[in-house]
Amino acid sequence: MIVWLNGDWIDEADAQISIRDTGLLHAAGVFTTMRSANNEVFALQRHLDRLRNSCAALFIPLQFSDDDLRRAVRETIDKNQLPDARLRLTVTRGLARQDPLHGLHLTPTIFLTATAFEAYPAQYYERGMTVVLLDEQKLNPFDIQSGHKTLNYFSRLTGLREANRRGAGEALWFDVHNHLQSGSISNVFVVKNNDIFTPPTSAEAKRRTCVLPGITRAVILELAAEAGITARTESIDVNQLLEADEIFLTNSIMRVMPVCRLERKAIGNDRPGSITQSISAALEKKIQSTLSP
């Protein structure tokens, strides 16, 4: 595979970063995961905007323009001949050294990788996914990294591993106040009485939350409004989750994933619900309409 590293194209096997890179030493970095179809990434600018906002919030220099990054995405797809790909754009704070004149000086690292897209199993969409609720770990909204997609992902991956160990596809996380926040790698939506609810981001709640402003999440809220479906960003507790008529997850890779079982408890009729199906169809239509023929 060919990767884009600090503005240069290089074979993945030859790509190197310093052992003193702060992304490696301190998980000081952010990333975004994208999915291409027919050589294009849906909502690419939204991905770049979120990445840039996170870099600004976490003091991570991003020295390439959006035009540079869009070009890198197109060429990564082209050079690897992967019209349908999973792409990851990563930015770290890179090397940090003290400049006697100007203080801390950072030399950031940025790289873009691509792999062939692998879809989730078809039965997940047909029968719905099983998820588990995490009790042992809680998210802290007062952490400066909350609400950002950072390299500090080990806790979330252990949650996902626990879900897999228990025969589930995702683990749902709550914060220290016991409000639902997200999945390990997804945003969460609840349907009740034909209305859609999802936990709020910090900007929506006007207070600190751990909810990532997911790209697919934002599009879903827009599509619901266009379809005349009431969609609210509100705090959700475990009882509201258990009483849901439908639940679905979103991210750029899975898009809309129905959840039909919370551990051993069936949600709805243990089948993907009508709101979930209509939202999924609307998203697919939106994506197809934006792709080049």
N, C-alpha and C positions, 0 to 999 in steps of 0.2 A: 504494500500500500504506500501511496505517496501522501505525505503530510505537509502541512504549512506550519513552519516554525519560525517565529520572529521575522516574518516577511519573506522567508526563503522556502523553496520546495526541496524536499529531501525524502529519501526512502525511509520508511518507518524504522527499519532495522538499524539505520545509521543516525537516527535522531538522538540527541543528547541534551540534557540540562545539567547545570551544576549541582553537585551534592550539597552546596550551600544555598540553594534556592529556597526561599522562605515558604513556597508552596509545599515543598517536601518536608522542611523542618518544622513548620508551624501550621500547616494547612491554611496558609494565608493566600486565598485565591477564591475565585468564583468561576462558574461555568454555566453554559446553557446547552441543552440537548435538543436537537432538531430532527425532523423527519422530512426527507425529500421524496417527491413523487413526480415522475416525468421530468426529472432534472431540476425541479424547483422546490424551494422550501416555503411551505405555507406560513404566512405571517412573519416572515424573516425580520422585517423592521421592528416588530414588537419584541422579538428575541434580542435584537441588538440594543433596543432602548432599555430593556430590563437589565441586561448585562452592564450597560454603561451606568445606569442608576446605582446598581450594586457596587460597582467599582468606586463611584464617587462617595458612597456612604461608608465604604470600608477602607478608604485611603489606598486604593489600588490603581496605579497609573494605567490608563488605556491609551496608548500613543498612536493607534491607528484610527483612521476616520471610518465612518460607516461605509463609504464608497469602497475603501480598501477591504473591509470585512465582507461586504457583499461580493466583491470580486473574488476574494479567497474562497468563499462558499461555492460560487459557480465553478471555479477552476478545480477545486477539490473533487467535486462531483464528476467533472469532465475528465480529469487526469486519471481518476480511478475507474472510470467507466461504470459508475454506479448511479443510474438514474433514480433508483429507489434505494435510499440509504438512510442510515442512522448517523448523524453527525454530532460532534461535540466540540464546542469552542470553549477553551479554557484560558483564563488569565490569572497569573500569580503575581505577587509583589516582587518576585524574582530575587536578585541579589541585593542585599542591604549593606551599606557601609557608611561610616561616619565621615563626612566631609568637614575638615576643620573650619572651613569658611562658611559653608551653607547648612551644616547639620546633616541629618540623615539623607542619604542619596539612594534611590531605588532604581534598579535596572530590571524592569518587569519582563516576564516571560509570557508569550502568547502562542498557542498552537491550536490547530484545527485538524481533527481526525475524522475518518469516515469508515464505516463498515457496511456490508450488505444488510439491508433491512430484513429483520426476521419478525414476522407477525406473532402476536399472542395466539394460542391455540383457539381454533374456531369454536370449540365447545364452550369456552369462556363467554363468548358473545351470545351463543345459543341458549346456554343453561344458566349463565350468570356466574360470577366469581364468588368464592367463599373468602371471607376476610376474618381476621381475628382482632380483638381489642387488646391493646397493650396496657397492662397494669403496672409493670415493674419500672417503666421509664416514662418520664413526663417532659414536655417541652417547656422551656423557660422564655417567656416573652420579653424579659428584661435583658437577655443575652443580645449583645450588639449584632450578632449574626442572624438573629431571628428574622424570618421573612425574606432571607436571601439564599440563593442556591450556592452554597460555599463548598469548598473541598473537604470540610469537616463533616463527612458523611458516614462515619463509621457506626455511630449509634443507630442511624436509620437503616443501615444495611444489616445490623444485628437484629433489628426488629423484623425486617423482611425475611431474614434467615429463619427466625423463630416461626413466622407465619408459614413458610415453606415446610419446616419440620412438622408442623401440625396439619399439613395437607391443604393449606390456604394459599391464595395468591398475593395477598397484601395484608399489611398490619395498619390499623388505624390508631392515630396518636391523639392524646389529650394534653392540655397544658397543665401547669401546676394548680390552676383553678378548676380543673376537671371539665373544661370545655373542649369539645371536639376541635381539632386543628386541621389534620390532613392525614393522608396515608404516608407511608415511608417514601414513596416516589410519585404521589398523586395528590390532586385536590379531590375533595369529597362534596357530593351534592345529595340532599335528602328531598324526597317528594312526599308531601302530605296534603291530602284533599286537593290534588291537582296543582298545588303551588310548589315552587322550587325554593329550597333554602341552601345556603352554603356559608361556612364560617367566614367572617370578614377579615380582610387584610388590615394592616395597621392604618393605612390611609382611609379605608372605609369605616373603621371602628373609631377613628380619632383617638386611639390608644394603642399601646404595643400589643401585637399578636404575633404568633409564629407562622401565620398563613402565608405561603408563597403566592405572589400575584401571578398565578399560572397563565400562560398564553392561551391555552385551550379553554381554561376557566373563563377568561374575559370574553372570549368569542361566544361561549355558551350563554353567558348572561345577556349578551347582545341579541343572540338568536331567539332566546326566550321572549325578550321584549318585542321583537319583530313578530313573533307568533301569537302575541297576546297572552302569554303565560306569565303569571305573577312570579317574579324571581326576587328574593330578598337575601341580603347578606346579614345574618343574625347569628348570635351565639347559640350553639346547639349542645345540649347535655346528653348523657348516655340514655336517659329515658326517652328523649325525643328521637334518638337514633333507633332505639329498639321498637318504637311505635311507628316508624316510617312505613309508608305505603310502597315506596321504591327508594333505592339508593343507587347512585352510580358514581364512578371515579373518572377523572380526566387527566391526561397528560398528552404531550405531543406525539408520543409513540403509540399508546393504546387508543388515543382519541376518547371515545366514550365507552366505558366498560361497565356493564350492569353488575350490580352486587345483589345476589339473591339469598345469601346466607351469612348471617353474623355468627360465626362459629357453628353451633348446631341449630340456631334459630332461623327459620325461614322468614324471608322478607316478602310481603305480598303473597302471591301465589307460588312462590319459589320459581318464578319465571320472570324474565325481563318485562317491565311494565310498559304501558302505552306512552307515558311521558318520556321515559328513557329512550324508547324506540324512535319517537318522533324527533327528539333532540338529536339523537345520533344521525338520523337521516338528514336533518337540516344541516348538520355540520358537514357531512360528506358532500352534500350538494354545494355548500359554500366553498369547500376546498376545491372541488372539481371546477367550479366556475372561475376560480382564480388561476388555475394552471393553464399553461400554454397548450394549445391543441397538438 
